[in-house]
Each structure stands twice: as structure tokens, then as C-alpha cells.
Amino acid sequence: MTGLWTNGAIAARGAVVGLALSAGAALAAPPDPANPPDPLGSVMWEALRDQYFAGAPVQFDDRVKVRAPLDAEDTRAVPIAVDATALDQVVEVAAIADLNPFPLVLRYHPMGAAPYIATRIKIQQATAVHGAARTADGVWHVSGVMVDAAGGGCSAPPLSYATKDWADHVGEVQARVWRTDEGKAARLRLRIRHPNDTGLVPGIPAYFVESLSVRARLDGGVSGPELARIDSLEPVSEDPVFLLDLRPPPGTTALILRGRDNQGGEISATVPLPALIPAPDLSRSVGQ
């Protein structure tokens, strides 16, 4: 019996040593170049990468600029901007707040626009905010910043619910556009009246703007090409604000805005394209 017990102990010890060596080898393995680690060290990065980028190649790239405050003064309206204008052939831009209950903020499709978008978002707690730009070759170029926050921005009820007539103004659009680049481009700032409720308050369903399209109207009232499309989600702040740099074709006389919320409400506006007017400084945060 003693001999059998000794042999079993030796075998078990060998198995433990083998497992330890295997674990050590795994820890010593070089990083996978196809899945580089997040420079910000976000604990959610790998899961979010797999969820939102669907196995596409990802590389961290300083040419993508993400702008956000280091400290969020109002967690219900944190200004952010994703600027991928240093890249060529960008077909999609995404913004992600890693530790939000709903991490994906938006997807932006700049068909006839610069790959730049600014908005205001809700933040539930201190988090990494990633911006990503997908180029025509299918590669996602990613960057990000850390934003400190006291928390609660996603679970706070919209302020507009405190007013009796809030429902009468849902979907109203305020917009301003400036001609830039000697009239070849147009900078659009728009604000949509909407609670943009996440649905995290008990008894109140999610109610938010989920899509917005900007199309050119040409001379003679002819419908022109779609210039940009935003797939907007719960983290975008109440009364969403967006800043876009559009590239309308020659002969564009107005911008046609069409959108809808997740309960089927429609958003519609026409914004005349003015003569050449100096544009605002993009270095200023949205809403300042």
C-alpha cells in the first residue's frame, strides 16, 4: 500500500508541475499581433473588440484622435469627439465607452463627409472611451482616452421629463451650417429635442434617437446623395448634439435631415446651405 501511495503522490506532483509549466508558458507567450492589448488597460477591451468589430483586424493608431475631458463635470453630458481625418478611405467611425451599461455610443458612416464626429454622451462611471475608424481595407484603427467620473450619468432620468410639455417638442431640430474650405465643405451643428432615455430607471422604457441621415438637396429641388448617417444609441446625451464636417456636391442648396427614434417617432428638417461663413473652432468642445 505504501508503494502504491508513493507512486500516486509522485504522479500527482508531476501533473501539478506540468500544469504550472503550461501556465508559465502561456504567460510568457508573445502578444498576438492580430489582437494587440489595449494601451489604456481597459478590462473590457477584449470582450468589446470581439463584440463590435466581429473578428476584423484591429490596430491601435495615434492618427485617430479621441478628445474628451479628463474629468467629467456633468456625467449626463460629457463632450467627446472622434477625429480620423489623418486616415485615408475611412468608411465607418465608432465610439465606445467601455464601462457603460451600453458601451457602444454610435456608429458614423461618412459617405460624403470627413471622418470626424463630435457629440455629448452619458457616462456611468470612470471609463476608457475608445474611438475607432474602419478603413476600406477592413482594418479598424483605434485610440482612446480615460475619463474620470463620479458616476450615474446613464441611470439618471432625463431632465426634460420634469416639464409638462416635453412631449410636444420631441423631434424638433435646431441646426446651423457654415460653408468652409472656400465653399467646398459645410460644417453642420445640430441639436434634436429628445429625452434619449436609456431605460435604466425602473418603470421608464428606453426612448432614444437611433438613426439620423443627412442628404444633399440640389438645384431645382432634386434629391442628391446621402452625405452621412449616424446610428445613435442609448449613451448619447439627452437632446442629442452632433457636429459633422460634410462634403456636399456642387449645386447643393440645402441639407435634408431624416431620422427616427426607437419607438418609431420621426425626425425631419431642412437646413438651407448659406453663403461662405467662417466656421467655429473645432477645438472647442461640443456644447461650450
C-alpha positions as CSV (number, residue, x, y, z in Angstrom):
1,M,0.0,0.0,0.0
2,T,2.9,2.3,0.9
3,G,4.5,1.9,-2.5
4,L,1.2,2.5,-4.3
5,W,0.6,5.6,-2.3
6,T,4.1,6.9,-3.1
7,N,3.7,6.3,-6.8
8,G,0.4,8.1,-6.8
9,A,1.9,11.1,-5.0
10,I,4.7,11.3,-7.4
11,A,2.3,11.1,-10.4
12,A,0.1,13.8,-8.9
13,R,3.1,16.0,-8.2
14,G,4.2,15.5,-11.8
15,A,0.8,16.6,-13.0
16,V,0.9,19.7,-10.9
17,V,4.4,20.6,-12.1
18,G,3.2,20.0,-15.7
19,L,0.2,22.4,-15.2
20,A,2.5,25.0,-13.7
21,L,4.9,24.8,-16.6
22,S,2.0,25.1,-19.1
23,A,0.6,28.1,-17.3
24,G,4.1,29.7,-17.2
25,A,4.5,29.1,-20.9
26,A,1.1,30.7,-21.6
27,L,2.0,33.7,-19.6
28,A,5.3,34.0,-21.4
29,A,3.7,33.7,-24.8
30,P,4.3,36.8,-27.0
31,P,1.3,39.1,-27.6
32,D,-0.9,38.2,-30.6
33,P,-0.2,40.9,-33.3
34,A,-3.8,40.4,-34.6
35,N,-5.2,41.2,-31.2
36,P,-2.9,43.8,-29.6
37,P,-3.5,44.7,-25.9
38,D,-5.3,48.0,-25.1
39,P,-2.8,50.7,-24.2
40,L,-5.3,52.0,-21.7
41,G,-5.6,48.6,-20.0
42,S,-9.4,48.5,-20.1
43,V,-10.6,45.3,-18.5
44,M,-13.5,45.2,-21.1
45,W,-11.5,45.7,-24.2
46,E,-11.2,42.1,-25.4
47,A,-14.9,41.4,-25.0
48,L,-15.9,44.7,-26.7
49,R,-13.4,44.2,-29.5
50,D,-14.9,40.7,-30.2
51,Q,-18.5,42.1,-29.9
52,Y,-18.3,45.2,-32.0
53,F,-15.5,44.5,-34.5
54,A,-16.6,41.0,-35.5
55,G,-13.1,39.5,-35.9
56,A,-11.9,42.2,-38.2
57,P,-8.2,43.3,-37.9
58,V,-7.6,45.9,-35.2
59,Q,-4.6,48.1,-34.6
60,F,-4.0,50.9,-32.2
61,D,-3.2,54.1,-34.1
62,D,-2.4,57.5,-32.8
63,R,-3.7,59.0,-36.1
64,V,-7.2,58.5,-34.6
65,K,-7.7,61.3,-32.1
66,V,-10.2,61.0,-29.3
67,R,-11.0,64.2,-27.4
68,A,-12.8,64.2,-24.0
69,P,-12.3,65.9,-20.7
70,L,-10.1,64.1,-18.1
71,D,-12.8,64.7,-15.5
72,A,-16.5,64.7,-16.4
73,E,-18.2,67.6,-14.7
74,D,-21.6,66.5,-15.7
75,T,-21.8,62.8,-16.3
76,R,-25.1,63.2,-18.3
77,A,-23.4,65.4,-20.9
78,V,-19.7,64.6,-21.5
79,P,-18.4,66.2,-24.7
80,I,-16.4,63.8,-26.9
81,A,-15.0,63.9,-30.4
82,V,-13.5,61.2,-32.7
83,D,-11.3,62.6,-35.4
84,A,-9.9,60.2,-38.1
85,T,-9.2,62.8,-40.7
86,A,-5.5,61.7,-40.7
87,L,-6.5,58.4,-42.3
88,D,-7.5,57.8,-45.9
89,Q,-10.6,56.0,-47.1
90,V,-12.5,55.8,-43.8
91,V,-15.9,54.2,-44.2
92,E,-17.1,54.0,-40.6
93,V,-16.3,55.6,-37.2
94,A,-17.4,54.2,-33.9
95,A,-17.3,55.5,-30.3
96,I,-17.3,53.2,-27.2
97,A,-17.5,54.0,-23.5
98,D,-16.1,50.7,-22.2
99,L,-17.7,50.6,-18.7
100,N,-21.1,52.0,-19.6
101,P,-24.1,49.6,-19.2
102,F,-24.5,50.2,-23.0
103,P,-20.9,50.6,-24.2
104,L,-21.5,51.3,-27.9
105,V,-22.2,55.0,-28.2
106,L,-22.6,55.4,-32.0
107,R,-21.5,54.3,-35.4
108,Y,-21.0,57.0,-38.0
109,H,-20.9,56.5,-41.8
110,P,-19.2,59.5,-43.5
111,M,-20.1,58.7,-47.2
112,G,-19.8,62.4,-48.2
113,A,-18.2,63.8,-45.1
114,A,-14.9,63.9,-43.3
115,P,-14.4,61.1,-40.7
116,Y,-15.0,63.4,-37.8
117,I,-17.9,63.5,-35.3
118,A,-18.4,65.2,-32.0
119,T,-21.3,64.8,-29.6
120,R,-22.1,64.6,-25.9
121,I,-22.5,61.3,-24.0
122,K,-23.6,59.9,-20.7
123,I,-21.0,58.1,-18.5
124,Q,-22.0,55.8,-15.7
125,Q,-18.6,55.6,-14.1
126,A,-14.9,56.3,-14.8
127,T,-14.1,54.6,-18.0
128,A,-11.9,54.3,-21.1
129,V,-13.5,56.0,-24.1
130,H,-12.4,54.4,-27.4
131,G,-12.7,55.8,-30.9
132,A,-12.3,53.6,-33.9
133,A,-12.2,54.2,-37.6
134,R,-12.6,51.4,-40.2
135,T,-10.8,51.9,-43.5
136,A,-11.7,50.5,-46.9
137,D,-9.3,47.6,-46.3
138,G,-11.4,46.4,-43.4
139,V,-8.9,47.4,-40.7
140,W,-10.1,49.1,-37.5
141,H,-7.8,51.9,-36.3
142,V,-8.3,52.5,-32.6
143,S,-7.3,55.1,-30.0
144,G,-8.8,56.3,-26.7
145,V,-8.6,58.3,-23.5
146,M,-9.5,57.8,-19.9
147,V,-12.4,59.8,-18.4
148,D,-12.8,60.1,-14.7
149,A,-16.4,60.5,-13.5
150,A,-18.4,60.4,-10.3
151,G,-20.9,58.2,-12.0
152,G,-24.6,57.8,-12.6
153,G,-25.0,59.5,-15.9
154,C,-26.7,56.6,-17.6
155,S,-29.1,55.8,-14.8
156,A,-30.3,59.4,-14.2
157,P,-33.8,60.3,-15.5
158,P,-33.9,62.9,-18.3
159,L,-34.4,66.4,-17.1
160,S,-37.0,67.1,-19.8
161,Y,-39.4,64.8,-18.0
162,A,-39.8,67.5,-15.3
163,T,-41.6,69.8,-17.8
164,K,-45.2,69.3,-18.6
165,D,-45.0,69.9,-22.4
166,W,-41.8,67.9,-23.1
167,A,-43.7,65.5,-25.4
168,D,-44.8,68.4,-27.6
169,H,-41.3,69.2,-28.6
170,V,-39.8,65.7,-29.2
171,G,-38.1,65.6,-32.6
172,E,-37.7,69.3,-33.0
173,V,-34.4,70.1,-34.7
174,Q,-32.1,73.2,-34.2
175,A,-29.4,73.3,-36.8
176,R,-26.7,75.7,-38.1
177,V,-24.4,75.2,-41.0
178,W,-21.2,77.0,-42.1
179,R,-19.6,76.9,-45.5
180,T,-15.9,76.1,-45.2
181,D,-12.9,75.3,-47.5
182,E,-13.9,78.1,-49.9
183,G,-17.4,76.8,-50.1
184,K,-16.4,73.2,-50.9
185,A,-17.4,71.9,-47.4
186,A,-20.0,72.5,-44.8
187,R,-19.8,72.2,-41.0
188,L,-23.1,71.2,-39.5
189,R,-24.1,71.5,-35.9
190,L,-27.5,70.1,-35.0
191,R,-29.5,69.6,-31.8
192,I,-32.5,67.3,-31.6
193,R,-35.1,67.7,-28.8
194,H,-35.4,64.2,-27.3
195,P,-35.2,62.6,-23.8
196,N,-32.8,60.0,-25.1
197,D,-33.7,57.8,-22.1
198,T,-31.6,54.7,-21.5
199,G,-34.4,52.8,-19.9
200,L,-32.4,52.1,-16.7
201,V,-34.8,54.0,-14.5
202,P,-37.4,51.5,-13.2
203,G,-40.8,51.8,-14.9
204,I,-39.5,54.0,-17.8
205,P,-38.8,52.3,-21.1
206,A,-35.8,53.1,-23.3
207,Y,-36.6,56.0,-25.6
208,F,-33.8,57.4,-27.7
209,V,-32.8,58.6,-31.2
210,E,-31.5,55.6,-33.1
211,S,-30.8,56.8,-36.6
212,L,-30.1,60.1,-38.5
213,S,-29.3,60.7,-42.2
214,V,-28.1,63.8,-43.9
215,R,-28.7,64.1,-47.6
216,A,-27.9,66.9,-50.1
217,R,-30.7,68.7,-52.0
218,L,-29.5,70.0,-55.3
219,D,-30.6,72.9,-57.6
220,G,-34.2,72.5,-58.6
221,G,-35.2,70.6,-55.5
222,V,-33.5,67.4,-56.8
223,S,-32.6,64.8,-54.2
224,G,-28.8,64.4,-54.0
225,P,-26.5,61.8,-52.4
226,E,-26.6,60.8,-48.8
227,L,-23.7,62.5,-47.1
228,A,-23.7,61.0,-43.7
229,R,-25.5,58.5,-41.5
230,I,-25.4,58.2,-37.7
231,D,-26.5,55.0,-35.9
232,S,-27.1,56.5,-32.4
233,L,-27.6,54.5,-29.2
234,E,-28.5,54.9,-25.5
235,P,-25.3,56.6,-24.3
236,V,-25.8,59.7,-26.4
237,S,-27.0,62.5,-24.1
238,E,-30.5,64.0,-23.8
239,D,-31.3,66.5,-26.6
240,P,-28.5,65.0,-28.8
241,V,-26.0,67.3,-30.3
242,F,-23.8,66.3,-33.3
243,L,-21.1,68.2,-35.1
244,L,-20.2,67.0,-38.6
245,D,-17.9,68.1,-41.4
246,L,-19.8,67.5,-44.7
247,R,-18.6,67.5,-48.3
248,P,-21.7,68.3,-50.3
249,P,-21.5,68.1,-54.1
250,P,-21.6,71.2,-56.3
251,G,-25.1,72.6,-56.7
252,T,-26.2,71.7,-53.2
253,T,-28.7,74.2,-51.9
254,A,-29.8,72.6,-48.6
255,L,-29.3,69.6,-46.3
256,I,-32.1,67.3,-45.7
257,L,-32.2,65.6,-42.2
258,R,-34.2,62.5,-41.7
259,G,-34.2,60.2,-38.6
260,R,-36.3,58.2,-36.2
261,D,-36.2,57.0,-32.6
262,N,-36.6,53.5,-31.2
263,Q,-40.3,54.0,-30.7
264,G,-41.0,54.9,-34.3
265,G,-41.0,58.7,-33.9
266,E,-39.8,60.6,-37.0
267,I,-37.3,63.4,-37.2
268,S,-37.3,65.7,-40.2
269,A,-35.7,69.1,-41.0
270,T,-34.4,71.0,-44.0
271,V,-31.3,73.2,-43.5
272,P,-30.6,75.8,-46.2
273,L,-26.9,75.9,-47.2
274,P,-25.7,79.5,-46.8
275,A,-23.0,81.6,-48.5
276,L,-19.5,81.3,-47.2
277,I,-19.4,82.0,-43.5
278,P,-16.4,81.4,-41.2
279,A,-16.8,78.1,-39.3
280,P,-16.5,77.7,-35.5
281,D,-13.2,76.4,-33.9
282,L,-13.4,72.6,-33.7
283,S,-11.0,72.6,-30.8
284,R,-13.9,73.8,-28.6
285,S,-16.0,71.1,-27.0
286,V,-19.5,70.5,-28.2
287,G,-22.0,72.5,-26.2
288,Q,-19.5,75.0,-24.9
